[in-house]
Amino acid sequence: MEITDYEIILRYDGLDAESHEIELNSLGISIQGFARIISTAAHFAITQQYSKKTTSQVVKVCATETKANCFTILGALTWVQQNQILSGSFGALLAALIPYILTKNANKKQEMKYLKESLDKAIEALGNKDRQTIDGLLKVIEKMADDLRPASRQAVEPIGNTCSTITVSTGKRCESKTPTIINEEDKAEINALTPDEITGMREFTIFITSLDKLKKTAKIYFLDDEPTDRTTAVIHDPLLEDVNNPYINAFDKNTPITIIGKAGVKGGDIVKIHVFDVVTD
């Protein structure tokens, strides 16, 4: 079984697409969004690890020929490095992951419930029999879907502008043949998650590069980012007042620290972290 046996089909219907045409700027934005969603989902399906950076992922997404039925793009996967091993359950997990990311951001609760059951079964089929492990991976998928909100917004950009709907389906050896259809109502729901927002409470693993104890602020970067990609943090945790606290220790030793906080998002990027607690072993 080869990774190239798996195919992702993006079909744009309505408006300009009825004439087998589509506005190029909208299409370019959409393809960027889908590329990030597909590559991130495929990397997780292969490794059971969430990687935010496409440069760290084991697969890349390529476009093959377009089809004239409205306007259809076929996406194919290929290895970044050759001779990788692919699990037989990869297709089932990928076929549930991609639509789950889209339906979660569109808040389609009934479809989410069905897809989550499929994800549960697919994760177990990979050899994860322990309930705690399965639940842990499902939790990672939830975070991954939330983090891919900006990519989801990009993916649906053409809807209402140059097409009416986008249908996402899998072909060849991907097991799910049920397509996911995103319409204008779904796009509105996805875009309702505004670019300037505060996330819910979640865990972040960070490095602290500077710390102002009086102002209760810091400069940080995330574990998977480059040291130059710094973000401002505001520390609300009273533990910062202690002489020997975990924030100072992490700063002095240049070691990562896992915190609980909320992220301020602007234009789809995290611009500020509000820190409320430290995760201890």
Sequence and secondary structure as in RCSB ss.txt:
>XXXX:A:sequence
MEITDYEIILRYDGLDAESHEIELNSLGISIQGFARIISTAAHFAITQQYSKKTTSQVVKVCATETKANCFTILG
ALTWVQQNQILSGSFGALLAALIPYILTKNANKKQEMKYLKESLDKAIEALGNKDRQTIDGLLKVIEKMADDLRP
ASRQAVEPIGNTCSTITVSTGKRCESKTPTIINEEDKAEINALTPDEITGMREFTIFITSLDKLKKTAKIYFLDD
EPTDRTTAVIHDPLLEDVNNPYINAFDKNTPITIIGKAGVKGGDIVKIHVFDVVTD
>XXXX:A:secstr
  GGGEEEEEEEESGGGGGT   HHHHHHHHHHHHHHHHHHHHHHHHS     GGG SEEEEEEEEETTTEEEEE
EEEESSSS    TTHHHHHHHHHHHHHHHHTT HHHHHHHHHHHHHHHHHTT   HHHHHHHHHHHHHHHHHTHH
HHHHHTTTBTTTBSEEEEEEEET S    EEE HHHHHHHHHS SSEE  SEEEEEEEEEEETTTTEEEEEETTS
 TTS EEEEE  GGGGSSS HHHHHHHHT  EEEEEEEEEETTEEEEEEEEEE   
